[in-house]
Amino acid sequence: MSLRILVVEDDRDLRELMRASLSVEGFEVQTAVSLSEAAALIRHDPPDVIVLDLGLPDGDGAELVQEVRRKHSLPILVVSARHQEAQKIKLLDAGADDYLTKPFSVSELLARIRVALRHRGTTLAAAVTVHALDGLRVDLTLHTVQLHGETLHLTPTEFKLLARLVRSAGRVVTHRQLLADVWGPEYTEHVHYLRLYMAQLRAKIEQDPAEPRHLLTETGVGYRLAVD
């Protein structure tokens, strides 16, 4: 089961960048744009990790750190444009696990998340983000797919499906898991969606879609991305 991260950030562009980047890494991502929305989500179903901005429309994120710490031990990573050392020390003393100053790289954020989880006994290997085999190269970080050096243009859903297979390259991913991860848990019975998009992907990637080299069918179970 994927670990769940709550991203609390009111800057839309940064929020979407973090959501997309963390999703590529295999996390299930929820987002909130205010303290009140974040608090409601946490009360309903606490995530595994919180990534928290400080300057929010309805208050300071430091308030949420204190509220969460009264009930939960989950990792909290603060992200902020504030550079004052005293502010950082105050938040770390209040219970934040780490403090990243904007701007920061996605790679650094992911590394800090892995460290915070490791301190709580959860070890995460860095996710597979590049897959290359027989002329096919998929780079999830750059959001590119190339076949023999030529860039392929995939729809957002096609890319999301391929990315999910890349993250489990060499292993079978069930129909239900693919449908839940790509379309959402309410679509787990809609196998026709999966077959349609898999056919579209094979038409773009495979030399002979009827005899696929990369996107393999595990009959009655799911699909697997070949690694050799």
Buried (B, 14 or more C-beta within 10 A) or exposed (E): EBBBBBBBBBBEEBBEBBBBBBBBBBBBBBBBBBBBBBBEBBEEEBBBBBBBBBEBEEEBBBBBBEBBBEEBEBBBBBBBEBEEEEBBEBBBEBBBBBBBEEEEEBEEBBEBBBBBBEEEEEEBEEBBBEBEBEBBBBBBEEEBBBBEEEEBEBEEBBBBBBBBBBBBBEEBBBBBBBBBBBBEEEBBEBBEBBEEBBEBBBEBBBEEBEEBBBBEBEEEEBBBBBEE
